[in-house]
């Protein structure tokens, strides 16, 4: 088992975590290392192992509790292990390797602070979990919420997802629908004998092209919505009039809408297309967004520690799970999210240290 030095430079700790391969469903080795290090190198923490999830918390009687959560798994390695350090001519000192951005640098920051803050100003809960990078049904937070709900109690949650060192508050919701049409097959040489299902999607595509997305400000965060076709399918053969076609549409909506309100909006947008029954609508996926909650005291103190540097989160992350529990949640971690999952995944060394010191000031 790898030995992690939690008191070491968080950059070195990041490299040590990266060098423990932990593709989704293969997190036992890294969970073993994290558990052992927390038990041996921290004081005042209750530590619990639950499958490939490692949880730790203080019970100091502080007025507020801060949750620090990060996933231990990565996408499959793509020739980018072990980690390596480079002094890049334009990017400066950087650390390469699978998971450096998403999100072992964030995990390293949390582990380092747990071991080096002697008197935290808040009670702390650390949650390191598995299977975040695969289908949501396997996400380790599901098991924590179902079997250990008391571990999710807190006043604010910080997820170490990559944000370039800025606070990204809340997250958008997502809704996917399938708009389908049907027709009658015929030989394309006698097209008048058929009823072309693909042609019937023309109105839907026109509606999408004319759609003007909303922008909304919540707690000083501007969320930009989007309604987009993400896939089109139809056709049988090069000489057949198709009798079925569909377009998949993704609505990314601001967190002031519920999933139900988002669906009502999508139905309203396509009302003319759906009116005569030629086009049908089916929901294929949905997940609620998360309000930023930056006006809550614990979150406001974090914004102050970050010198007011925050913005809206446009993607969907596990902050939504905490928001659903009534806990304001933000994403905050080193690394450019655009570099996540790439062969050349890399994180600036300075950013790891900056996020460490930002959170040290807040938690102390």
C-alpha positions in Angstrom: 0.0 0.0 0.0 1.3 3.5 -0.9 2.2 5.7 2.1 0.8 9.2 1.7 2.5 12.1 3.6 -0.4 14.5 4.3 1.8 17.2 5.8 4.0 17.3 2.7 3.8 20.0 0.0 0.3 19.5 -1.5 1.9 19.4 -4.9 3.9 16.3 -3.9 0.8 14.9 -2.3 -1.1 15.4 -5.5 1.6 13.5 -7.4 1.5 10.7 -4.9 -2.3 10.4 -5.3 -2.0 10.5 -9.1 0.5 7.7 -9.1 -2.1 5.4 -7.5 -4.1 4.3 -10.5 -7.8 4.6 -9.6 -10.0 4.2 -12.6 -13.7 4.0 -11.7 -14.5 0.7 -10.0 -10.8 0.2 -9.1 -10.5 2.6 -6.2 -9.6 0.2 -3.4 -5.9 0.9 -3.4 -6.3 4.7 -3.2 -9.1 4.3 -0.6 -6.7 2.1 1.5 -4.0 4.8 1.3 -6.3 7.7 2.1 -7.8 5.8 5.0 -4.5 4.8 6.5 -3.1 8.3 6.2 -6.1 9.9 7.8 -6.0 7.5 10.7 -2.3 7.9 11.3 -1.6 11.6 10.5 -4.6 13.5 11.7 -5.9 14.3 15.2 -9.4 14.8 16.4 -11.0 13.1 13.4 -13.4 10.2 13.5 -12.5 8.1 10.4 -15.0 5.6 8.7 -14.4 3.3 5.8 -17.5 2.4 3.8 -16.8 0.3 0.7 -14.4 2.4 -1.3 -15.5 5.6 0.4 -13.5 7.2 3.2 -15.2 9.6 5.6 -13.7 11.7 8.4 -15.1 14.3 10.7 -14.3 16.4 13.7 -16.8 17.0 16.6 -15.4 20.1 18.2 -18.7 21.8 18.9 -18.0 24.6 16.5 -21.0 26.8 15.4 -20.8 25.6 11.7 -19.7 22.5 9.9 -18.0 22.6 6.5 -18.1 19.5 4.2 -15.1 18.9 1.9 -16.0 16.3 -0.7 -14.0 14.8 -3.6 -14.1 11.7 -5.7 -11.1 9.4 -5.8 -11.7 7.8 -9.2 -10.5 8.9 -12.7 -11.3 8.2 -16.3 -9.2 5.4 -17.8 -5.4 6.1 -18.0 -4.3 7.2 -21.4 -0.5 6.8 -21.3 -0.4 9.6 -18.7 0.9 7.8 -15.7 3.1 8.1 -13.7 2.9 11.8 -12.9 5.7 14.1 -14.1 6.7 17.7 -13.3 7.7 20.1 -16.0 8.8 23.8 -16.2 6.8 24.8 -19.2 8.1 27.8 -21.2 4.6 29.5 -21.2 2.6 27.8 -18.4 5.4 27.7 -15.8 5.7 24.9 -13.3 3.1 22.3 -14.1 2.2 18.7 -12.9 1.1 16.2 -15.6 -0.9 13.0 -15.1 -4.2 11.4 -15.1 -6.4 13.0 -12.5 -4.2 16.0 -11.8 -7.1 18.2 -12.8 -10.1 15.9 -12.1 -9.7 15.8 -9.2 -6.7 14.5 -7.3 -5.2 18.0 -6.8 -8.5 19.0 -5.0 -8.3 15.8 -2.9 -4.7 16.6 -2.0 -5.7 20.1 -0.8 -8.4 18.7 1.4 -6.2 16.0 2.9 -3.3 18.3 3.5 -5.5 20.8 5.3 -7.0 18.1 7.5 -3.5 17.2 8.7 -2.1 20.7 9.1 -4.8 22.9 10.5 -4.5 22.5 14.3 -7.5 24.5 15.4 -10.1 24.7 12.6 -12.7 27.5 13.0 -15.4 25.1 11.8 -16.1 21.5 12.4 -15.0 19.6 9.3 -16.4 16.6 7.4 -14.3 15.0 4.6 -15.9 12.7 2.1 -13.8 10.9 -0.4 -16.0 8.7 -2.7 -15.9 6.4 -5.7 -17.4 6.0 -9.2 -18.1 9.7 -9.9 -16.8 9.4 -13.5 -19.3 6.7 -14.6 -23.1 6.5 -14.6 -24.8 8.4 -11.8 -26.4 5.2 -10.4 -23.0 4.0 -9.3 -21.9 7.3 -7.7 -20.6 6.6 -4.1 -22.5 9.6 -2.7 -25.7 7.7 -3.4 -24.6 5.1 -0.8 -23.5 7.7 1.7 -26.9 9.5 1.4 -28.8 6.3 1.7 -26.9 4.5 4.4 -25.0 7.3 6.3 -27.2 10.4 5.9 -25.9 11.9 9.1 -22.5 12.3 7.4 -24.0 14.8 4.9 -25.1 17.3 7.6 -23.4 20.6 7.2 -23.7 24.4 6.7 -21.8 24.6 3.4 -20.2 22.0 1.1 -17.1 22.5 -1.0 -16.4 20.1 -3.9 -12.9 20.0 -5.1 -13.9 19.9 -8.8 -11.5 21.9 -11.0 -12.4 25.6 -11.3 -9.1 27.3 -12.0 -9.0 28.3 -8.3 -12.2 30.4 -8.5 -15.4 29.6 -6.6 -18.0 28.2 -9.1 -21.3 28.4 -7.3 -24.3 26.1 -7.7 -24.8 24.4 -11.0 -27.2 24.3 -13.9 -29.9 21.7 -14.3 -30.1 19.4 -17.3 -33.1 18.0 -19.1 -33.0 15.8 -22.3 -36.0 15.1 -24.4 -36.6 13.2 -27.6 -38.9 14.7 -30.2 -40.1 12.0 -32.5 -42.1 11.7 -35.8 -43.5 8.8 -37.7 -44.5 8.3 -41.3 -44.9 5.7 -44.0 -42.1 3.9 -45.8 -42.0 3.9 -49.6 -39.5 3.5 -52.4 -37.8 6.8 -52.9 -38.5 6.5 -56.7 -42.2 6.7 -55.8 -41.8 9.2 -52.9 -45.4 10.4 -53.2 -46.6 7.0 -51.9 -44.7 7.5 -48.6 -44.8 10.0 -45.7 -41.3 11.2 -44.9 -40.7 11.3 -41.1 -37.5 13.3 -41.4 -39.2 16.1 -43.2 -41.6 16.5 -40.3 -38.7 17.5 -38.0 -38.2 20.7 -40.0 -40.5 22.7 -37.7 -38.7 21.5 -34.6 -35.3 22.5 -36.0 -36.6 25.9 -37.0 -37.9 26.4 -33.5 -34.5 25.5 -32.1 -32.7 27.8 -34.4 -35.0 30.7 -33.4 -34.8 30.1 -29.7 -33.4 32.9 -27.5 -31.9 31.6 -24.3 -32.5 33.3 -21.0 -29.8 34.8 -18.7 -30.5 35.1 -15.0 -28.6 36.5 -12.1 -28.7 34.6 -8.8 -26.6 35.8 -5.9 -24.4 37.7 -8.3 -23.9 34.6 -10.5 -25.0 34.9 -14.1 -26.4 31.6 -15.4 -26.9 31.3 -19.2 -29.4 28.8 -20.4 -29.2 26.8 -23.6 -31.6 24.7 -25.7 -29.7 22.6 -28.2 -30.2 19.7 -30.6 -27.6 17.2 -29.6 -28.4 14.2 -31.9 -30.6 13.5 -35.0 -31.5 10.0 -36.2 -33.7 8.7 -39.0 -33.5 6.8 -42.3 -33.5 3.2 -43.4 -31.6 3.0 -46.7 -30.5 5.3 -49.6 -33.7 4.4 -51.5 -36.3 4.3 -48.8 -38.6 7.1 -47.6 -38.1 6.9 -43.7 -41.0 6.1 -41.5 -39.4 7.2 -38.2 -37.1 10.0 -37.1 -36.2 11.9 -33.9 -34.1 14.7 -32.6 -32.6 14.7 -29.1 -32.7 18.1 -27.4 -30.8 19.1 -24.2 -32.0 22.0 -22.1 -29.4 23.4 -19.7 -31.4 25.5 -17.3 -30.6 28.0 -14.5 -31.1 26.6 -10.9 -34.1 28.9 -10.2 -36.1 26.4 -12.3 -37.1 23.0 -11.0 -37.0 20.0 -13.4 -40.8 20.3 -13.7 -40.6 24.0 -14.6 -37.9 23.2 -17.1 -40.1 20.6 -18.7 -43.0 23.0 -18.8 -40.8 25.5 -20.5 -39.6 23.0 -23.2 -43.2 22.0 -23.9 -44.2 25.6 -24.2 -41.3 26.3 -26.7 -42.4 23.4 -28.9 -46.1 23.9 -28.4 -46.8 24.6 -32.0 -44.8 21.6 -33.2 -46.6 19.3 -30.7 -50.1 20.7 -31.3 -51.4 18.3 -33.9 -49.7 15.2 -32.7 -47.3 14.9 -35.6 -44.4 15.3 -33.1 -44.3 13.6 -29.8 -42.1 14.4 -26.8 -40.4 12.0 -24.4 -38.2 12.8 -21.4 -35.0 10.7 -21.5 -32.9 12.3 -18.7 -33.2 15.0 -16.0 -31.3 16.3 -13.1 -32.0 19.4 -11.0 -29.6 22.3 -10.7 -28.2 23.8 -7.5 -28.8 27.3 -6.2 -25.6 29.0 -5.2 -26.7 30.0 -1.7 -23.9 32.5 -1.4 -26.0 34.7 1.0 -25.8 31.9 3.7 -23.3 32.9 6.4 -20.9 30.0 5.9 -20.9 30.5 2.1 -20.5 34.2 2.4 -17.4 33.8 4.6 -15.9 31.6 1.9 -16.6 34.2 -0.8 -14.9 36.8 1.5 -11.8 34.5 1.9 -11.7 34.2 -1.9 -11.7 38.0 -2.1 -15.0 38.0 -3.9 -13.8 35.9 -6.9 -16.7 33.7 -7.9 -18.8 32.8 -10.9 -21.7 30.5 -11.9 -21.1 26.9 -12.6 -22.4 26.0 -16.1 -22.0 22.2 -16.0 -23.8 19.7 -13.6 -21.8 18.5 -10.6 -22.5 16.8 -7.3 -23.1 20.1 -5.7 -26.7 19.4 -6.8 -26.9 16.6 -4.3 -26.0 18.9 -1.4 -28.3 21.6 -2.6 -31.2 19.1 -2.6 -30.4 18.6 1.1 -30.6 22.3 1.7 -26.9 22.8 2.0 -25.3 25.6 -0.1 -22.5 24.1 -2.2 -19.7 25.4 -4.4 -17.1 23.9 -6.6 -13.5 25.0 -5.8 -10.3 23.3 -6.9 -7.1 23.7 -8.8 -7.0 23.1 -12.6 -8.6 24.1 -15.8 -11.8 21.9 -16.3 -11.2 22.1 -20.0 -8.1 19.9 -19.5 -9.9 17.2 -17.6 -10.0 13.7 -19.1 -7.3 14.6 -21.7 -4.1 12.8 -22.4 -2.2 16.0 -21.7 -4.1 16.6 -18.4 -2.1 19.0 -16.2 -2.4 21.4 -13.4 -0.3 24.5 -12.5 1.7 23.9 -9.4 1.1 27.5 -8.2 -2.7 26.9 -8.4 -2.6 23.9 -6.0 -0.8 26.1 -3.4 -3.1 29.1 -4.0 -6.2 27.0 -3.4 -4.6 25.4 -0.3 -3.9 28.8 1.2 -7.3 30.2 0.3 -9.0 27.4 2.1 -6.6 27.4 5.0 -7.5 31.1 5.7 -11.2 30.2 5.5 -11.1 27.1 7.7 -8.7 28.7 10.2 
